[in-house]
Amino acid sequence: MPNVLFERIIAQVPRKFWTHLRERQFAIYKQSVEISFGEFWTRAEALSLMPANRRALWESAQRQAAIASGLKPFDVPHVGDNCSCVTIRTAELVITGHFVDGPRQVPREAESRKQNAALNRYFEYYTDERLLTRPLPKLDRKPVYINVLHGAHFPSLKSENIELDETTCFLRVAVPAQDCRTYLFNWSVDDLLAEYSSRHDIQAQQELEDKAHPKRKVAAPGERTKDKGRQAK
């Protein structure tokens, strides 16, 4: 079952989208720290502003990545009408991005995320062994809700150091359960990028082999008649 979703993501989200986020991730984090700590307020205020600055920069980068990749981003307001969320839609995927403290952590509860995660209710049949006695439903073209999880170790009240360590960055793609409390599937973006590269290499090899063994030209019926006429003369 994970392969079905993995295939869907690769088929509907261009590689360019993931590489854009991967390449911009650390720069976005550094910029959020510089903006937060670069004004005339104390460390306490800087730390309180940093998450908002980081979120705004990431949302902008995710929107730009979508547009550059030919995907359609939408600014969807939260149910509480306190902010909006960049939501990217493909034919069969709904994608949102979230900063989390760890690669397995679930974003804090929100009504909007619950509504989106309701799309994934079909997967309970695949993750609960007690339900495997009944026929498994087919995904067909049902939309799937996925989360782009990103994060790193950031400055905190307990640490005086405001330098970021790039090695702590992570970027993942996860499929939340219907209740938004667990993940049904969780992959590293590096795994996705490796799969794109592998398929590109296979395609390039096939094209090379096709050039090495050109197909013989088949003459049209009219041309064959002319050739026979020439031979008879």
Helices and strands as residue ranges (DSSP letters): H 2-12, H 15-37, H 43-68, E 72-77, E 84-89, E 93-99, H 111-117, G 118-123, H 124-127, G 129-131, E 144-151, G 166-168, E 170-176, E 183-188, H 189-212, H 221-232
